[in-house]
Amino acid sequence: MSKIFDWQLVFTEIPALLKYLPVTLNLTVIALVIGWAVGLLIAFVKIRNIPVLRQICSLFVSIVRGTPIIVQLYLTYFGIPIALKYYNYYNGTDFNVNGVPPIIFAIVALGLNQSAFDSETIRAAIQSVEKGQVEAAKSLGMNGFQIFRRVLFPQAVTVAIPSLGNSLIGLVKGTSLAFTCSVVEITAQGKILAGSSYRYFEIYCSLALVYWVLTIFVERLFAYIEKKMSVPEQVTVLKGGAVNERN
Amino acid sequence: MSAIEIRGLSKKYGENIVLDKVNLTINKGDVVAIIGPSGTGKSTLLRSINLLEKPEEGSVIINNREISLTTKSSKEKLELRRYTEMVFQQFNLFKNRTALENVMEGLVVVKNLKKNEARELAIKHLQKVGMGDRLFHYPRHLSGGQQQRVAIARALAMDPRLLLMDEPTSALDPELVSEVLTTIRNAAKEGNTILLVTHEMNFVKNVANRILFLENGRIVADGTPKEIFDNPKNERLKEFLVKIHMLESPDFTI
């Protein structure tokens, strides 16, 4: 009987998968940047309670949170070309629908999905900063931008980091669905490899390992950032004792 | 010489009139205390001067400039806020910054001082309030009284024309009140112009040189501590002083 489970293959196939790791990372990082930027905008609209925009944002967040990400990937994959066709039709332009690299569809879908989830985290984090501190900053004569940059943002980030880390881990794994937009990243590569060797289970095991290690790395990174940004538990011990001028 | 002149300040919350065309001139170096029952607009008056509330009417003359309190121009708002500084009941220190950074913040961001100049000035002011040995403590490492002293240093470092203090000792444990009152007394001695809302009547008696009694959004009595506490003319003021045991009521004398 030949090997039912070839455990060596689990490890020997990893290098072939890692060839497509840059695609996975690219998807993750770009979608993350879009997610945070758009998420911040949505949070801002909600906090400022800007009419019309607020309703649009709420609707957007509701739809994105209420539909599976795989459906959203299909919607962008088929929706963007249709939108482009309409645009060409009405403006007499000649954009090539097939010229759009497939990774764009995945980035748009993942980024917008991320923004909907992160917007709520960011909004809650900004609103968690005491109003009194904002009043103190106003009283000092800071303008709106200075208050945001110096008072709200640094404290909101500390609050938001754990949740944003969590959602980033979701995104890393969410990129595995990008194959539905015909993007070849590590999951798609795994399927291709398995398709030729019929060793599906072994390769899925390798994939699981790769994602797991990647996730551990993200977890550690965010734990480190969280520690760095928080106010220390203890009063800092000072080097050189130059501070105790009045004892 | 007047440090600040407030004209026709009115503020409503819905139908409820909180401040009713208040006029007030404060001279340079004065320590003016506002007393009165709760809900009479004491805090609102202070907060309106600093535009933390939006009054319906009124203007302020400060530094020979008249600025409307209903101004929409953010430049004018900032200008007014830069002339005045506020000390809050809840201290409102920036939680993510050390005592030193809290005091430096306004100097660097608003006054555009160089880091080392701001640092020097901040240390000087923190030493004045007796916090020179706690420069690198975060607010969470400080007691309420210490936090309030840092907050006072933060306000004084900005060299305001008028220092507004909104019940600065109300949130403190009784044993911490005196350290803050001493700090305020020192600030007064140094010639700072202060407008103060407080319930510390004995402190007011000793430190303030002018007292306003506010009721239903109007200043109904205005005088020196002697005039207010020893010889109150206004009936409502008398009642108030009896209630807070600052004036003996006939009921208790035999």
Interface residues (C-beta under 8 A of the other chain):
Chain A: E130 G132 Q133 E135 A136 A137 K138 S139 L140 G141 M142 N143 G144 Q146 R150 V151 P154 Q155 T158 V231 P232 V235 T236 L238 V243 N244 E245 R246 N247
Chain B: N50 L51 L52 S74 L78 R81 R82 T84 E85 M86 F88 Q90 F91 N92 L93 F94 K95 N96 E105 G106 V109 V110 I123 Q127 G130 G132 D133 L135 F136 H137 Y138 R140 H141 A151 R154 A155 M158
